[in-house]
Amino acid sequence: MKIAFNGTDLSIATVEHLSLALDRFDKQPQFELWISVPNGQSLAMLRNGSHAWLMYLRFNGDSGVVTKGNPDHQGTSAYTLSNGQVDEHPLSWCIDLEECYKAIAYFFVNDGARYDHVAWQIA
């Protein structure tokens, strides 16, 4: 697995190390996290404070799917990417932070499988 936190590649070999890393990441109010299988699926998490969402890509170049949060949440939130770019995405994509972390752990231990305990939608 390849893992990048705010543009920095990390070496994480076990689910225990991933859990410790997620605890460290959680202390950062804003971040971009990517986890990917070589030549396969990728999962991205963007966080800004209490707002966070996921994007799942089946392969390089895939338009992917994003999490589907509460459709009643109106407006957008700004997310700073590792390259400094600021993007805005709908608050309706946001899900609970803990669900994001569960999806990342699931992806890690299941060789890139998509976590189906959250709703997904085409962006």
PyMOL commands that place a pseudoatom at each C-alpha (Angstrom):
pseudoatom trace, name=CA, resn=MET, resi=1, chain=A, elem=C, hetatm=0, pos=[0.000, 0.000, 0.000]
pseudoatom trace, name=CA, resn=LYS, resi=2, chain=A, elem=C, hetatm=0, pos=[1.074, 3.523, -0.705]
pseudoatom trace, name=CA, resn=ILE, resi=3, chain=A, elem=C, hetatm=0, pos=[-0.015, 6.146, 1.822]
pseudoatom trace, name=CA, resn=ALA, resi=4, chain=A, elem=C, hetatm=0, pos=[0.512, 9.893, 1.463]
pseudoatom trace, name=CA, resn=PHE, resi=5, chain=A, elem=C, hetatm=0, pos=[-0.398, 12.419, 4.160]
pseudoatom trace, name=CA, resn=ASN, resi=6, chain=A, elem=C, hetatm=0, pos=[-0.396, 16.048, 2.976]
pseudoatom trace, name=CA, resn=GLY, resi=7, chain=A, elem=C, hetatm=0, pos=[1.842, 15.042, 0.084]
pseudoatom trace, name=CA, resn=THR, resi=8, chain=A, elem=C, hetatm=0, pos=[4.393, 13.114, 2.168]
pseudoatom trace, name=CA, resn=ASP, resi=9, chain=A, elem=C, hetatm=0, pos=[4.740, 9.398, 1.437]
pseudoatom trace, name=CA, resn=LEU, resi=10, chain=A, elem=C, hetatm=0, pos=[4.617, 7.218, 4.536]
pseudoatom trace, name=CA, resn=SER, resi=11, chain=A, elem=C, hetatm=0, pos=[5.738, 3.664, 5.209]
pseudoatom trace, name=CA, resn=ILE, resi=12, chain=A, elem=C, hetatm=0, pos=[2.945, 1.861, 7.053]
pseudoatom trace, name=CA, resn=ALA, resi=13, chain=A, elem=C, hetatm=0, pos=[3.098, -1.927, 6.972]
pseudoatom trace, name=CA, resn=THR, resi=14, chain=A, elem=C, hetatm=0, pos=[0.539, -3.106, 9.539]
pseudoatom trace, name=CA, resn=VAL, resi=15, chain=A, elem=C, hetatm=0, pos=[-2.979, -2.207, 10.588]
pseudoatom trace, name=CA, resn=GLU, resi=16, chain=A, elem=C, hetatm=0, pos=[-1.595, -1.417, 14.051]
pseudoatom trace, name=CA, resn=HIS, resi=17, chain=A, elem=C, hetatm=0, pos=[0.768, 1.172, 12.549]
pseudoatom trace, name=CA, resn=LEU, resi=18, chain=A, elem=C, hetatm=0, pos=[-2.103, 2.529, 10.457]
pseudoatom trace, name=CA, resn=SER, resi=19, chain=A, elem=C, hetatm=0, pos=[-4.205, 2.956, 13.602]
pseudoatom trace, name=CA, resn=LEU, resi=20, chain=A, elem=C, hetatm=0, pos=[-1.408, 4.916, 15.289]
pseudoatom trace, name=CA, resn=ALA, resi=21, chain=A, elem=C, hetatm=0, pos=[-0.972, 7.046, 12.169]
pseudoatom trace, name=CA, resn=LEU, resi=22, chain=A, elem=C, hetatm=0, pos=[-4.711, 7.795, 12.016]
pseudoatom trace, name=CA, resn=ASP, resi=23, chain=A, elem=C, hetatm=0, pos=[-4.556, 8.926, 15.651]
pseudoatom trace, name=CA, resn=ARG, resi=24, chain=A, elem=C, hetatm=0, pos=[-1.748, 11.353, 14.690]
pseudoatom trace, name=CA, resn=PHE, resi=25, chain=A, elem=C, hetatm=0, pos=[-3.592, 12.546, 11.595]
pseudoatom trace, name=CA, resn=ASP, resi=26, chain=A, elem=C, hetatm=0, pos=[-6.734, 13.185, 13.643]
pseudoatom trace, name=CA, resn=LYS, resi=27, chain=A, elem=C, hetatm=0, pos=[-4.870, 15.880, 15.593]
pseudoatom trace, name=CA, resn=GLN, resi=28, chain=A, elem=C, hetatm=0, pos=[-4.582, 17.915, 12.378]
pseudoatom trace, name=CA, resn=PRO, resi=29, chain=A, elem=C, hetatm=0, pos=[-7.694, 19.994, 11.661]
pseudoatom trace, name=CA, resn=GLN, resi=30, chain=A, elem=C, hetatm=0, pos=[-7.028, 20.054, 7.895]
pseudoatom trace, name=CA, resn=PHE, resi=31, chain=A, elem=C, hetatm=0, pos=[-5.439, 17.411, 5.720]
pseudoatom trace, name=CA, resn=GLU, resi=32, chain=A, elem=C, hetatm=0, pos=[-5.353, 15.429, 2.489]
pseudoatom trace, name=CA, resn=LEU, resi=33, chain=A, elem=C, hetatm=0, pos=[-4.805, 11.677, 2.825]
pseudoatom trace, name=CA, resn=TRP, resi=34, chain=A, elem=C, hetatm=0, pos=[-4.347, 9.170, 0.004]
pseudoatom trace, name=CA, resn=ILE, resi=35, chain=A, elem=C, hetatm=0, pos=[-4.074, 5.412, 0.302]
pseudoatom trace, name=CA, resn=SER, resi=36, chain=A, elem=C, hetatm=0, pos=[-3.661, 3.282, -2.807]
pseudoatom trace, name=CA, resn=VAL, resi=37, chain=A, elem=C, hetatm=0, pos=[-2.972, -0.198, -4.071]
pseudoatom trace, name=CA, resn=PRO, resi=38, chain=A, elem=C, hetatm=0, pos=[-0.184, -0.322, -6.692]
pseudoatom trace, name=CA, resn=ASN, resi=39, chain=A, elem=C, hetatm=0, pos=[-1.829, -0.200, -10.142]
pseudoatom trace, name=CA, resn=GLY, resi=40, chain=A, elem=C, hetatm=0, pos=[-5.250, -0.391, -8.537]
pseudoatom trace, name=CA, resn=GLN, resi=41, chain=A, elem=C, hetatm=0, pos=[-7.752, 1.293, -6.282]
pseudoatom trace, name=CA, resn=SER, resi=42, chain=A, elem=C, hetatm=0, pos=[-7.244, 4.530, -4.361]
pseudoatom trace, name=CA, resn=LEU, resi=43, chain=A, elem=C, hetatm=0, pos=[-9.064, 6.174, -1.484]
pseudoatom trace, name=CA, resn=ALA, resi=44, chain=A, elem=C, hetatm=0, pos=[-8.718, 9.860, -0.665]
pseudoatom trace, name=CA, resn=MET, resi=45, chain=A, elem=C, hetatm=0, pos=[-9.875, 11.708, 2.444]
pseudoatom trace, name=CA, resn=LEU, resi=46, chain=A, elem=C, hetatm=0, pos=[-10.140, 15.477, 2.672]
pseudoatom trace, name=CA, resn=ARG, resi=47, chain=A, elem=C, hetatm=0, pos=[-10.707, 17.093, 6.048]
pseudoatom trace, name=CA, resn=ASN, resi=48, chain=A, elem=C, hetatm=0, pos=[-11.399, 20.624, 7.214]
pseudoatom trace, name=CA, resn=GLY, resi=49, chain=A, elem=C, hetatm=0, pos=[-12.312, 20.677, 10.908]
pseudoatom trace, name=CA, resn=SER, resi=50, chain=A, elem=C, hetatm=0, pos=[-15.411, 18.572, 11.476]
pseudoatom trace, name=CA, resn=HIS, resi=51, chain=A, elem=C, hetatm=0, pos=[-16.040, 18.306, 7.720]
pseudoatom trace, name=CA, resn=ALA, resi=52, chain=A, elem=C, hetatm=0, pos=[-14.573, 15.292, 5.944]
pseudoatom trace, name=CA, resn=TRP, resi=53, chain=A, elem=C, hetatm=0, pos=[-15.394, 13.141, 2.956]
pseudoatom trace, name=CA, resn=LEU, resi=54, chain=A, elem=C, hetatm=0, pos=[-13.939, 10.314, 0.892]
pseudoatom trace, name=CA, resn=MET, resi=55, chain=A, elem=C, hetatm=0, pos=[-13.376, 9.647, -2.796]
pseudoatom trace, name=CA, resn=TYR, resi=56, chain=A, elem=C, hetatm=0, pos=[-12.926, 6.077, -4.048]
pseudoatom trace, name=CA, resn=LEU, resi=57, chain=A, elem=C, hetatm=0, pos=[-11.218, 5.401, -7.386]
pseudoatom trace, name=CA, resn=ARG, resi=58, chain=A, elem=C, hetatm=0, pos=[-11.229, 1.922, -8.929]
pseudoatom trace, name=CA, resn=PHE, resi=59, chain=A, elem=C, hetatm=0, pos=[-8.229, 2.621, -11.162]
pseudoatom trace, name=CA, resn=ASN, resi=60, chain=A, elem=C, hetatm=0, pos=[-5.987, 5.479, -12.314]
pseudoatom trace, name=CA, resn=GLY, resi=61, chain=A, elem=C, hetatm=0, pos=[-8.110, 7.842, -14.405]
pseudoatom trace, name=CA, resn=ASP, resi=62, chain=A, elem=C, hetatm=0, pos=[-11.421, 6.694, -12.883]
pseudoatom trace, name=CA, resn=SER, resi=63, chain=A, elem=C, hetatm=0, pos=[-13.863, 9.536, -12.161]
pseudoatom trace, name=CA, resn=GLY, resi=64, chain=A, elem=C, hetatm=0, pos=[-14.726, 7.643, -8.979]
pseudoatom trace, name=CA, resn=VAL, resi=65, chain=A, elem=C, hetatm=0, pos=[-17.396, 7.994, -6.365]
pseudoatom trace, name=CA, resn=VAL, resi=66, chain=A, elem=C, hetatm=0, pos=[-17.638, 10.196, -3.273]
pseudoatom trace, name=CA, resn=THR, resi=67, chain=A, elem=C, hetatm=0, pos=[-19.335, 9.722, 0.049]
pseudoatom trace, name=CA, resn=LYS, resi=68, chain=A, elem=C, hetatm=0, pos=[-22.957, 10.731, 0.381]
pseudoatom trace, name=CA, resn=GLY, resi=69, chain=A, elem=C, hetatm=0, pos=[-23.680, 12.503, 3.637]
pseudoatom trace, name=CA, resn=ASN, resi=70, chain=A, elem=C, hetatm=0, pos=[-26.777, 14.403, 4.697]
pseudoatom trace, name=CA, resn=PRO, resi=71, chain=A, elem=C, hetatm=0, pos=[-28.396, 15.923, 1.575]
pseudoatom trace, name=CA, resn=ASP, resi=72, chain=A, elem=C, hetatm=0, pos=[-29.902, 18.662, 3.774]
pseudoatom trace, name=CA, resn=HIS, resi=73, chain=A, elem=C, hetatm=0, pos=[-26.444, 20.083, 4.516]
pseudoatom trace, name=CA, resn=GLN, resi=74, chain=A, elem=C, hetatm=0, pos=[-26.277, 23.087, 2.235]
pseudoatom trace, name=CA, resn=GLY, resi=75, chain=A, elem=C, hetatm=0, pos=[-23.198, 24.987, 1.142]
pseudoatom trace, name=CA, resn=THR, resi=76, chain=A, elem=C, hetatm=0, pos=[-19.575, 24.040, 0.719]
pseudoatom trace, name=CA, resn=SER, resi=77, chain=A, elem=C, hetatm=0, pos=[-16.393, 23.700, 2.712]
pseudoatom trace, name=CA, resn=ALA, resi=78, chain=A, elem=C, hetatm=0, pos=[-12.896, 24.635, 1.552]
pseudoatom trace, name=CA, resn=TYR, resi=79, chain=A, elem=C, hetatm=0, pos=[-10.139, 22.015, 1.588]
pseudoatom trace, name=CA, resn=THR, resi=80, chain=A, elem=C, hetatm=0, pos=[-6.452, 22.761, 1.191]
pseudoatom trace, name=CA, resn=LEU, resi=81, chain=A, elem=C, hetatm=0, pos=[-4.640, 20.182, -0.916]
pseudoatom trace, name=CA, resn=SER, resi=82, chain=A, elem=C, hetatm=0, pos=[-1.029, 19.167, -0.385]
pseudoatom trace, name=CA, resn=ASN, resi=83, chain=A, elem=C, hetatm=0, pos=[0.048, 21.351, -3.335]
pseudoatom trace, name=CA, resn=GLY, resi=84, chain=A, elem=C, hetatm=0, pos=[-1.512, 24.433, -1.719]
pseudoatom trace, name=CA, resn=GLN, resi=85, chain=A, elem=C, hetatm=0, pos=[-4.547, 24.488, -4.006]
pseudoatom trace, name=CA, resn=VAL, resi=86, chain=A, elem=C, hetatm=0, pos=[-7.843, 25.219, -2.239]
pseudoatom trace, name=CA, resn=ASP, resi=87, chain=A, elem=C, hetatm=0, pos=[-10.927, 23.379, -3.486]
pseudoatom trace, name=CA, resn=GLU, resi=88, chain=A, elem=C, hetatm=0, pos=[-14.527, 23.700, -2.346]
pseudoatom trace, name=CA, resn=HIS, resi=89, chain=A, elem=C, hetatm=0, pos=[-16.794, 20.685, -2.140]
pseudoatom trace, name=CA, resn=PRO, resi=90, chain=A, elem=C, hetatm=0, pos=[-20.415, 20.243, -1.015]
pseudoatom trace, name=CA, resn=LEU, resi=91, chain=A, elem=C, hetatm=0, pos=[-21.105, 19.709, 2.674]
pseudoatom trace, name=CA, resn=SER, resi=92, chain=A, elem=C, hetatm=0, pos=[-23.591, 17.038, 1.568]
pseudoatom trace, name=CA, resn=TRP, resi=93, chain=A, elem=C, hetatm=0, pos=[-20.577, 14.817, 0.757]
pseudoatom trace, name=CA, resn=CYS, resi=94, chain=A, elem=C, hetatm=0, pos=[-19.347, 14.950, 4.367]
pseudoatom trace, name=CA, resn=ILE, resi=95, chain=A, elem=C, hetatm=0, pos=[-19.629, 12.006, 6.723]
pseudoatom trace, name=CA, resn=ASP, resi=96, chain=A, elem=C, hetatm=0, pos=[-18.567, 11.419, 10.316]
pseudoatom trace, name=CA, resn=LEU, resi=97, chain=A, elem=C, hetatm=0, pos=[-14.795, 11.485, 10.855]
pseudoatom trace, name=CA, resn=GLU, resi=98, chain=A, elem=C, hetatm=0, pos=[-14.852, 8.064, 12.515]
pseudoatom trace, name=CA, resn=GLU, resi=99, chain=A, elem=C, hetatm=0, pos=[-16.578, 6.576, 9.469]
pseudoatom trace, name=CA, resn=CYS, resi=100, chain=A, elem=C, hetatm=0, pos=[-13.817, 8.020, 7.289]
pseudoatom trace, name=CA, resn=TYR, resi=101, chain=A, elem=C, hetatm=0, pos=[-11.177, 6.361, 9.455]
pseudoatom trace, name=CA, resn=LYS, resi=102, chain=A, elem=C, hetatm=0, pos=[-13.072, 3.045, 9.427]
pseudoatom trace, name=CA, resn=ALA, resi=103, chain=A, elem=C, hetatm=0, pos=[-13.228, 3.187, 5.625]
pseudoatom trace, name=CA, resn=ILE, resi=104, chain=A, elem=C, hetatm=0, pos=[-9.473, 3.807, 5.428]
pseudoatom trace, name=CA, resn=ALA, resi=105, chain=A, elem=C, hetatm=0, pos=[-8.726, 0.881, 7.751]
pseudoatom trace, name=CA, resn=TYR, resi=106, chain=A, elem=C, hetatm=0, pos=[-11.104, -1.347, 5.770]
pseudoatom trace, name=CA, resn=PHE, resi=107, chain=A, elem=C, hetatm=0, pos=[-9.403, -0.368, 2.499]
pseudoatom trace, name=CA, resn=PHE, resi=108, chain=A, elem=C, hetatm=0, pos=[-5.996, -1.143, 4.063]
pseudoatom trace, name=CA, resn=VAL, resi=109, chain=A, elem=C, hetatm=0, pos=[-6.842, -4.606, 5.416]
pseudoatom trace, name=CA, resn=ASN, resi=110, chain=A, elem=C, hetatm=0, pos=[-8.950, -5.641, 2.399]
pseudoatom trace, name=CA, resn=ASP, resi=111, chain=A, elem=C, hetatm=0, pos=[-6.470, -4.818, -0.381]
pseudoatom trace, name=CA, resn=GLY, resi=112, chain=A, elem=C, hetatm=0, pos=[-8.316, -1.787, -1.703]
pseudoatom trace, name=CA, resn=ALA, resi=113, chain=A, elem=C, hetatm=0, pos=[-11.915, -2.898, -1.248]
pseudoatom trace, name=CA, resn=ARG, resi=114, chain=A, elem=C, hetatm=0, pos=[-14.545, -0.193, -0.905]
pseudoatom trace, name=CA, resn=TYR, resi=115, chain=A, elem=C, hetatm=0, pos=[-16.147, 0.243, 2.522]
pseudoatom trace, name=CA, resn=ASP, resi=116, chain=A, elem=C, hetatm=0, pos=[-19.884, -0.268, 2.037]
pseudoatom trace, name=CA, resn=HIS, resi=117, chain=A, elem=C, hetatm=0, pos=[-21.074, 0.906, 5.462]
pseudoatom trace, name=CA, resn=VAL, resi=118, chain=A, elem=C, hetatm=0, pos=[-21.363, 4.433, 4.070]
pseudoatom trace, name=CA, resn=ALA, resi=119, chain=A, elem=C, hetatm=0, pos=[-23.355, 5.622, 1.072]
pseudoatom trace, name=CA, resn=TRP, resi=120, chain=A, elem=C, hetatm=0, pos=[-21.488, 6.477, -2.132]
pseudoatom trace, name=CA, resn=GLN, resi=121, chain=A, elem=C, hetatm=0, pos=[-22.503, 8.590, -5.112]
pseudoatom trace, name=CA, resn=ILE, resi=122, chain=A, elem=C, hetatm=0, pos=[-21.124, 9.725, -8.437]
pseudoatom trace, name=CA, resn=ALA, resi=123, chain=A, elem=C, hetatm=0, pos=[-19.590, 13.179, -7.981]
for i in range(1, 123): cmd.bond("trace and resi %d" % i, "trace and resi %d" % (i + 1))
show_as sticks, trace
zoom trace
